[in-house]
């Protein structure tokens, strides 16, 4: 399961590179948890961990478990720039690109979950803090979605169990599939 204390420690650093890399990893981790929550036997699909970021995100979107946030694309683009361009340093401009996308995404989905997010000020806040605030808001949204999904899947299982118990109690045969 998710280690929230580790997540907080990973994001509580002053280095923008670390915040970006670890934050991307934690967002991906929650997306995988959303996917797994819909699978009857998640361990039967070990290849899930080897899927690309875009495949995992696409699957979570297809399952209806996460909205198509523009900020996911911005976060991944920044991570890719860092991974493939030795000269790239996440500065205030890059961090604010993510902050603006997160702000817009959360506002457009405020009727689903109300996640507090105060857009950082690049004149005052260092890039690591801008990235951290943006990523924490994204993680907050995804965790709310995961909680709701786990409640829903638990309810489905309880209902299936109740139907099975009723069949056994009534000694009736299972419903015929047509």
C-alpha positions in Angstrom: 0.0 0.0 0.0 1.0 3.6 -0.2 3.5 5.0 2.3 2.3 8.6 2.9 5.2 9.4 5.3 7.7 8.4 2.6 5.8 10.5 0.0 5.9 13.5 2.3 9.7 13.1 3.0 10.3 12.8 -0.8 8.5 16.0 -1.5 9.9 18.0 1.5 13.2 18.7 -0.1 14.5 22.1 -1.4 15.9 20.7 -4.7 13.5 21.3 -7.6 15.0 18.4 -9.6 14.2 16.0 -6.7 10.7 17.4 -6.2 10.0 17.0 -9.9 11.3 13.5 -10.2 9.9 12.2 -7.0 6.6 14.0 -7.5 6.2 12.5 -11.0 6.9 9.1 -9.5 4.3 9.5 -6.8 1.7 10.7 -9.2 2.4 7.6 -11.3 2.2 5.4 -8.2 -1.3 6.7 -7.4 -2.4 6.3 -11.0 -1.3 2.6 -10.8 -3.2 2.2 -7.6 -6.3 3.6 -9.3 -5.9 1.0 -12.1 -5.3 -1.8 -9.6 -8.4 -0.9 -7.7 -10.6 -1.9 -10.7 -8.8 -5.2 -11.2 -10.1 -8.3 -9.6 -6.6 -9.8 -9.3 -4.1 -7.0 -9.8 -1.1 -9.3 -9.1 -2.1 -11.4 -12.1 -0.9 -8.6 -14.3 2.8 -8.0 -13.3 3.4 -6.2 -16.7 1.4 -3.2 -15.4 4.5 -1.9 -13.7 6.4 -2.0 -17.0 3.8 0.1 -18.9 4.9 3.6 -20.0 3.5 6.6 -18.2 1.2 7.4 -21.1 -0.1 3.8 -21.2 -0.8 3.9 -17.5 -2.5 7.3 -17.7 -4.5 6.2 -20.8 -5.7 3.1 -18.9 -6.7 5.1 -15.9 -8.6 7.5 -18.2 -10.3 4.7 -20.0 -11.4 3.2 -16.7 -12.9 6.5 -15.8 -10.8 6.8 -12.7 -9.0 10.1 -13.4 -9.9 13.1 -15.5 -7.9 14.1 -18.5 -5.9 16.8 -16.7 -3.6 19.0 -18.8 -1.3 19.1 -15.8 -0.5 15.4 -16.2 1.0 16.2 -19.6 2.9 19.2 -18.3 4.3 17.2 -15.4 5.4 14.4 -17.8 6.9 16.9 -20.3 8.9 18.6 -17.5 10.1 15.2 -16.3 11.1 14.2 -19.8 13.0 17.5 -20.4 14.9 16.7 -17.2 15.6 13.2 -18.2 16.7 14.0 -21.8 18.3 17.4 -21.6 21.3 17.7 -19.3 21.1 21.4 -19.4 17.5 21.6 -18.2 17.0 23.0 -14.7 13.4 23.4 -13.5 13.2 27.1 -13.0 10.4 29.3 -11.9 9.0 29.6 -15.4 8.8 25.8 -15.8 7.4 25.4 -12.4 4.7 28.0 -13.0 3.7 26.2 -16.2 2.8 23.2 -14.0 1.1 25.5 -11.4 -1.1 27.2 -14.0 -2.1 23.8 -15.5 -2.9 22.4 -12.0 -4.9 25.5 -11.1 -7.0 25.3 -14.2 -7.5 21.6 -13.9 -8.6 21.8 -10.2 -11.0 24.7 -11.0 -12.6 22.9 -13.9 -13.2 19.8 -11.6 -14.0 21.7 -8.4 -17.5 20.2 -8.5 -16.0 16.7 -8.1 -13.4 17.3 -5.3 -12.5 20.6 -3.8 -8.7 20.5 -3.5 -7.3 23.7 -2.0 -4.6 25.3 -4.2 -3.3 28.8 -4.0 -1.2 29.5 -7.1 2.4 30.2 -6.0 4.1 33.5 -6.7 7.3 33.0 -8.8 8.7 36.3 -7.5 8.7 34.9 -3.9 8.5 31.2 -4.1 11.5 29.1 -5.2 10.9 26.6 -8.1 11.0 23.6 -5.7 8.1 25.1 -3.6 6.1 25.9 -6.7 6.6 22.3 -8.0 5.8 20.9 -4.5 2.6 22.8 -4.1 1.4 21.9 -7.6 2.3 18.2 -7.3 0.8 18.0 -3.8 -2.5 19.4 -5.1 -2.5 16.8 -8.0 -1.7 14.1 -5.5 -4.6 15.3 -3.3 -7.0 15.0 -6.1 -5.8 11.6 -7.1 -6.0 10.3 -3.5 -9.5 11.6 -3.2 -10.4 9.7 -6.4 -8.7 6.6 -5.1 -10.6 6.8 -1.8 -13.9 7.1 -3.7 -13.0 4.2 -6.0 -12.0 2.0 -3.1 -15.4 2.7 -1.4 -17.2 1.9 -4.6 -15.4 -1.3 -5.3 -15.8 -2.4 -1.7 -19.6 -1.7 -1.9 -19.7 -3.8 -5.1 -18.1 -6.7 -3.4 -20.4 -6.4 -0.4 -23.4 -6.4 -2.7 -22.1 -9.5 -4.5 -21.5 -11.2 -1.2 -25.0 -10.4 0.0 -26.5 -11.8 -3.3 -24.5 -15.0 -2.8 -25.5 -15.3 0.8 -29.2 -14.8 -0.2 -28.9 -17.5 -2.8 -27.4 -20.0 -0.3 -30.0 -19.1 2.3 -32.8 -19.6 -0.2 -31.1 -22.7 -1.6 -31.8 -21.3 -5.0 -29.8 -21.9 -8.1 -27.7 -19.2 -9.5 -29.3 -17.0 -12.1 -29.2 -18.3 -15.6 -27.0 -16.5 -18.1 -28.6 -15.9 -21.4 
